[in-house]
Amino acid sequence: MQSRSRQLQSGGKKEIAKRLSALSRASASLRARLSRREYFGIFFLEKPSPLIEIESVSKRYGAPRDGVLALSDVSLSVRAGEFLSLIGPSGCGKSTLLKLIGDLLTPSAGRITIAGKSPDAARRARDCGIVFQSPTLMEWRNIAQNITLPLEIIGAPLPERRARADELLDLIRLRDFAARYPHELSAGMQMQVAIARALAYRPAILLMDEPFGALDEMTRERLGRELLDLWTRARVTIVFVTHSVPEAVRLSDRVAVMSPRPGRIERIVEIDLPRPRSAATRDLPRYWELLRQVRAALGLE
Amino acid sequence: MAVGSTGSAAEWWDAPVGTWIRKNIQYILIPFALMAFLLAWQALVVINRYPTFLLPTPGEVAASFVENWRNGILARHLGITLVEIGLGFSIAFTFAALVGYVLARSPLLEKIVSPYLVATQAIPIVAIGPLIVIWINTGPLQNALIAALITFFPMLVNTIVGVRNIRHEYRDLMHSYAANAWQVFTKLEVPAALPVFFGGVRVGITLSVIGVVVVELLWADRGLGFLINFARGQLDTPLLFATVVTMSAMAITLYIGVLILERCIFHWRRKV
């Protein structure tokens, strides 16, 4: 005991310097891997671990031998609270990847972890809210009833469902339409209702499969802005599938560019545009540079 | 169409009354068309001097109708026919809904069963009638059973189509909510398939009327179909006509009843 302490004292300065350099190296590598928020978040006891971890996932449709390989060895981690877009040509498996996270499909190989759980467990814990390309509203239910459908399935009592419906209708600013039926709403409004419904049981993650793909350009932009607004207020993590480059750049923190079939992650473009984003964001040279980067990764330039 | 200036003869057409008449013109003309038809009928009989047993006048038919309604003959037979229709339709309805749902959910079972179902459809059901009479005698239940056989198939097909037509995204949605099978059934499958199912009900109610009447015509000893046969035997053509009128009124009432029911159930569709 004594001998060891003497040893330490003798090599004291050297030892301390060695340890400090190791610490700084570890810190630097950590800094490189994490976003600023996560890095400093450590000091505020935020979990630095990713919310969704996709580890070398493959998905093959059909028979094991002659089926179609939709996804090949995809690895990706989605951080808590971020807005991540998946972009790629049609048939690159971006929707497949989303469905794998939502447990609507099971991977042929690899592993997906959502907040430490398997996709199946995460689905049962209602961690994910899903928005499809079409609003998929139930035409026999009015808007308020549509929005509270997930709560009804959980078995939430009526007063709670009513309160939550009001809250969500305020969030999408469609309070006046509570008693209307889906066919009385425009396509854009229907999509907003679908988004509100996905948020009904306060999921940590919102999975969106080309939600604005079928809308006209103006509605698309407006809903994009509303979505960002909603994202900051509802504090969810969004995985957003799109085939529009400007949309991806406008909305996201990161854009994962996928290659055509079999789909794999080609490149991840970090979108370091300031938030909150507005129409003025488009005046920044950086916006155009990022646009070009994503287009280049897609092989368009 | 100067707003506010009234009284001019050219403008009554734009007044509220005129608009109402224009909008409902097809309903307003119905009684006139009926009158014209009855007059033509009367003229045909009078000009050609047809004997009553060949073609009675509308007046004779009306008289027979009132008489046989008063003495209760029409009412009694109508009651029996209605009971048979109700019974037959209920049997078909129940089985079509149950079997249809099971087959829609199980493609394998459908592949196994569908040749037999199509085969039963290819056989004229009325031809099986005598077999049923041999097996379980005549009576209201037998007539209802044959009507049910005729009614079953279209309702079954509509049930299958209704359940199958639910888009996969809706099932995905319910799956993502971790909904159990009962919730998927009550909150998605039943309401989503109901409109198509009701298309089958509309056809079914008409077919069960036809089924029951045909069977009664052939071998029953009561019911409206029997009454037609009876009137023919007696050469009581006015009664025959009166029975046909009763039967048509019944069929139309049943059909309209289904339409009204549909409108009540699908109230959300009204505000289009």
Interface residues (C-beta under 8 A of the other chain):
Chain A: K99 G102 D103 L104 R123 R124 R126 C128 G129 I130 F132 S134 T136 M138 E139 W140 R141 N142 L149 P150 E152 I153 I154 Y181 H183 E184
Chain B: R167 E169 Y170 D172 L173 M174 H175 S176 Y177 A178 A179 Q183 K187 L188 P191 A192 F266 W268 R269 K271 V272
